[in-house]
């Protein structure tokens, strides 16, 4: 991969990360992501283009609004850096192809829905269902599926079905066992999208990875934040993390088996 292409990918990711921040803030608040232009939530002053350069403007302004000096959330540069880093990594890993753009669209959707789920405990359908549509529309370009184009599309459809109905079964079983909602409907639909993108095996490994990461996070909250074991935590970010790992290196169930 040529260094120039990788540099372009990183810069594009940083710039697009700024747009992801707009989506993260406005979508759960049911605001337009197109209009009006960005403004300070404190004083309402419009943010000029030179104060909206990813990461650099935050550092130059010392993390404060130019006008009212209200602190700007650290989330903004973190999302921009994360988006730039993931764009660089996936372009380096996959090269330039139709599938690369499909994966990047999925990556950006996973970033948005993860942050929204962390803050609001919801996963907007436009992202979870959008991932299903994305996976099914471009199943023919998926290098992880083998066979003719229609066989690849069937593999995407099978993955979506396992993600939806398999995880729904797990959610219903968990609800019955623990007498409370074990997994939300947004998580179930999200796994339908994951399955459409990485197949039924990816559904299994994504759930395993997400469960492990979620357990580590829950233990952290219990030990250091005083949370109770029964408190609900958003599961979407951990499913997204598992999906990102799978999209990058495609972990199969056999790779998770530890031989003694």
URQUIDA-V919929 format. One record per residue. N is the residue number from 0. SS is DSSP state (hx for helix, st for strand, lp for the rest). Layout:
# URQUIDA-V919929
N | SS
N | SS
This chain:
# URQUIDA-V919929
0 | lp
1 | lp
2 | hx
3 | hx
4 | hx
5 | hx
6 | hx
7 | hx
8 | hx
9 | hx
10 | hx
11 | hx
12 | hx
13 | hx
14 | hx
15 | hx
16 | hx
17 | hx
18 | hx
19 | hx
20 | hx
21 | hx
22 | hx
23 | hx
24 | hx
25 | hx
26 | hx
27 | hx
28 | hx
29 | lp
30 | lp
31 | lp
32 | lp
33 | lp
34 | lp
35 | lp
36 | lp
37 | lp
38 | st
39 | lp
40 | lp
41 | lp
42 | lp
43 | lp
44 | lp
45 | st
46 | lp
47 | lp
48 | hx
49 | hx
50 | hx
51 | lp
52 | lp
53 | lp
54 | lp
55 | hx
56 | hx
57 | hx
58 | hx
59 | hx
60 | lp
61 | lp
62 | lp
63 | st
64 | lp
65 | lp
66 | lp
67 | lp
68 | lp
69 | lp
70 | st
71 | lp
72 | lp
73 | lp
74 | hx
75 | hx
76 | hx
77 | hx
78 | hx
79 | hx
80 | hx
81 | hx
82 | hx
83 | hx
84 | hx
85 | hx
86 | hx
87 | hx
88 | hx
89 | hx
90 | hx
91 | hx
92 | hx
93 | hx
94 | lp
95 | lp
96 | lp
97 | hx
98 | hx
99 | hx
100 | hx
101 | hx
102 | hx
103 | hx
104 | hx
105 | hx
106 | hx
107 | hx
108 | hx
109 | hx
110 | hx
111 | hx
112 | hx
113 | hx
114 | hx
115 | hx
116 | hx
117 | hx
118 | hx
119 | hx
120 | lp
121 | lp
122 | lp
123 | lp
124 | hx
125 | hx
126 | hx
127 | hx
128 | hx
129 | hx
130 | hx
131 | hx
132 | hx
133 | hx
134 | hx
135 | hx
136 | hx
137 | lp
138 | hx
139 | hx
140 | hx
141 | lp
142 | lp
143 | lp
144 | lp
145 | lp
146 | lp
147 | lp
148 | hx
149 | hx
150 | hx
151 | hx
152 | hx
153 | hx
154 | hx
155 | hx
156 | hx
157 | hx
158 | hx
159 | hx
160 | hx
161 | hx
162 | hx
163 | hx
164 | hx
165 | hx
166 | hx
167 | hx
168 | hx
169 | hx
170 | hx
171 | hx
172 | hx
173 | hx
174 | hx
175 | hx
176 | hx
177 | hx
178 | lp
179 | lp
180 | lp
181 | lp
182 | lp
183 | lp
184 | hx
185 | hx
186 | hx
187 | hx
188 | hx
189 | hx
190 | hx
191 | hx
192 | hx
193 | hx
194 | hx
195 | hx
196 | hx
197 | hx
198 | hx
199 | hx
200 | hx
201 | hx
202 | hx
203 | hx
204 | hx
205 | hx
206 | hx
207 | hx
208 | hx
209 | hx
210 | hx
211 | hx
212 | hx
213 | hx
214 | hx
215 | hx
216 | hx
217 | hx
218 | hx
219 | hx
220 | hx
221 | hx
222 | hx
223 | hx
224 | lp
225 | lp
226 | lp
227 | lp
228 | lp
229 | lp
230 | lp
231 | lp
232 | lp
233 | lp
234 | lp
235 | hx
236 | hx
237 | hx
238 | hx
239 | hx
240 | hx
241 | hx
242 | hx
243 | hx
244 | hx
245 | hx
246 | hx
247 | hx
248 | hx
249 | lp
250 | lp
251 | lp
252 | hx
253 | hx
254 | hx
255 | hx
256 | lp
257 | lp
258 | lp
259 | lp
